[in-house]
Amino acid sequence: MPIDRMVDLSSRQLRRFPLHVCSFRELVKLYLSDNNLHQLPPELEQLQNLQILALDFNNFKALPLVVCTLKQLCILYLGNNKLCDLPQELSLLQNLKTLWVESNCLSHLPEVVCELSLLKTLHAGSNALHTLPAGLRCLQELRTIWLSGNLLADFPPVLLHMPFLEVIDVDRNAIRSFPSLAHLPGLKLVIYDHNPCRNAPKVAKGVRRVGRWAEETPEPRKRSELGREEETDSKEPPLPPDKQPQPC
């Protein structure tokens, strides 16, 4: 058993999952990124302590159902595969807090995502999404949603009913007009660049904007909000991975 309870088999050109890994019953982190995997063995179910599973940059056309038996999973990376949908069994992962499904073949965001009640971060960029399900508003723990590089022609209405969101990224879509976001008290960052928009989204004071006309004056807060004491946070919200500065 690895001392740090982690196994990293990334970039090994694996075509089959090495079964001996399933003998590490106390494994917490398993990285299988950047291989040639398209299925996983049922023996993976033995890893019931697994909290982080990275399956990104593989050849999965469907999420192996055995993944949905790993009920302690907190972080699941599925980006850069060939997924067109997600199974209903994903709802069994009620401890999931981070889900990355970017760069797949999703034409819609599967409704099952709305059943992941503890989800804090959702990365669904670079798919073919036209809209978002109304049930997304039930995810009251969700703080960050990345939707860049999709086919959104309108700003998703459901996001206007999610006051707890801190980061919204709709960069590289087809949005022509933005509604006001000034009523979202939790919002810290909105990224809307590379849209054919005619206006910038209105935001409350202190909210960072990345996009055209971002230098416009934000909307003032309501008088009732000005009278309240607010906690200050010196940390700026993080940019999505594809917006991070690259090393020289």
N, C-alpha and C positions, 0 to 999 in steps of 0.2 A: 504494500500500500504506500503510495507517495506520501512523504511527510506532510506536505501542505494540502493534501487531499485534492489535488488538482492534476489532471492529465491534459496535456496540450499536444494534439496530433494534427495541428493545422499544417497545410501546405506539404502534405506527404504523398500526394497523388493517390490517395486511397480510393479503391473501387468497392471495397467491402469493409464493413465495420469489424475491427479486431475483437473477437469475442472475449479474449482474456481480460479486457477492461471491465467486463461485467462482474468479475470476481472482486473488484474493489468496492465492496458494499458501502463503505463510508465516504465514497467520492462525493465532493461538493461542487466541483467545477470541471466541466468537460468541454474542450474546445476542438471542434472538428471542421473548422473553417477552411475554405479553399482546397477542397478535395474533389473527387468525382463520385461522390455518394449519391445514390438515388433511392435507397431503402435502408432500414435499420432492423436489426433482429429483435424478436420478442424478448430475448434475454435482457434487453436494456431495462426492462421493468424492475430488475433486481436493484437498480440504483435509486432507491427510494429516498436517499439523502441529497440527491442532486438539486442544487439551487440555480446554477448557471449552465445553460446549454447553448453552444454556438454551432449552428448548422449553416451559416451563411456561405455564399460562394460555393454551392454544390449544384447538383442536378435534380433536386427534388421537384417532381410534378405535383405531388400531393404530400401533405404532412403525414408522416408515419404515425398511426394511431397509438403506437407504444409510447410516444412522447407525451400523450395526454394522460398516461398513467403515473407520471412523475409529479405527484401532487405538491411537492415542496419547491417546485421551480418558481423562482422569482424573476429571472431574466431569461428571455428566449430570443435568440437571434436567428431569423429566417430569411434575411435579405439576400438578394442576388441569387434567386433560384428560379423556378418556372411555375410557381404556384398560381393557380387560377381561382382558388377558393380555400377556405379553412374549414375543417370538420366541426360539427356541432360538439364533438367530444372535447374540444378546446375549453369549453366552459367548466370542465372539471379542474382546471388549473386556477383555483381560486386564490392562490398566493401570488399570482403573476403580477408584477409591478412594472416591468419593462418588456415591450413587444416591438421588435423590428421586423417589418415585412416589406421593406423598401426594395425597389428594383425587381419586382415580380410581374405577374400578368393579371393583376387584379383589376377587373372592370368595375367592381363595387367593393365597398368595405363590408365584409361579412358581418351579419347581425350578431353572430356569436361573440364578437369583440365587445359588444355592449353588455355582455354578461360577466365580464372580468372586473368585478367590483373594486378591486384594489389597484387597478392599473393607474400608473402615474405618468408614464411616457409611452407614446405611440408614434412610431416612425413608419409612415405609409407613403413616403415619397417615391417618385419615379415609377408609378403604376399607370393605370388608365382610368382613374376615378373621375366620375362626373358629378357625384354628389356624396353626401354622408347620411347615414341612417339617423332618424330622429331619436332613436334610443340611446345615442351616444351621450345625451345630456344626463343619463342616469349614472355616468361614471364620475361621481363627485370627487374622487381622488385624483382625477386626471389633471396634470399641470402643464404638460408639454405635448403638443401635437405638431408633427412635421408632415406637410402635405405637398412639398415642392415637386415640380415636374409631373403634375397630373393634367387632367383635362377639365378642370373646374371652370365653368363659364360664369358662375356667380359665386359670391362669397357664401360658404355653407351656412344656411340659416340656423342650424342647430348650435353653431358656435356662439351665436348671440345670446343663447340661453345657458351659457356655461361660465358663470361669474368667477369660478375658481381657477380658470386657465391662466397661466403665467406666460407661456410662450406659444405663439401661433405663427407657423411658417407656411405661407401659401405662394412662395416664390415660384416663378416659371409655370404659371397656369394661363388661363385665358379670361381672367376676371376684368371686366370693363368698368365696373363701378363698385366702390366700397361703401358699406354702411358705416355709421358711427360706431366705434368701439369704446367710446368714453364711459359707457355705463358698466364696463367690466372692471370691478374693483381690484381684482388680482393680477390684471395684465401688466407685464413688465417689458415684453418685447414682442413686436409684430414685424415679420419679414414678408414683404409683398412685392419685391423687385421683379422685373421681367414679366409684367402683366401689361396688357394694352389698356390700362386704366385711365380714366379721365380725372381722377381725384385720388388724394391720399386718404387713408382711413383716419377719421378723427379719433384721437386718443386723449386720455386724461394726462394731466401734468405729471412728468416724471417717467412716462412710458417711452421706451426707446423704439424708434421706427427705422427700418432699413428698406429703402426703396425711393422711387421718384417722389419729389415734393416732400421728402421727409423733414425738411427744414421748416415747414409751415408751423405756425403757432398751434400747439395742442389746445383742445377744448378745456376751459377751466372746470375745476371740480364744482359740484353743487355746493351750495352754502351749507347744507347739512353735513356734507363730507368734510368741509373745511373746519368745522367745529369739533371734529373728532380727533383724538390722539391716534396717530398711526405709527406702527413700528417702522423703523428705518432699517434698510438692508444695504450694506455697503457693497455687496457682491452684485455684479451684473449677471443676468441669466446667461447661461452658455449658449453659444451659437450651435446650430446643427453641425454634424461632422463635415458635411460638404461646404460649410461656410467658414470653417476654421482656417486661420492663417496657415499657409503651407511653409515648411522650412525651405530655406534657399539651398 
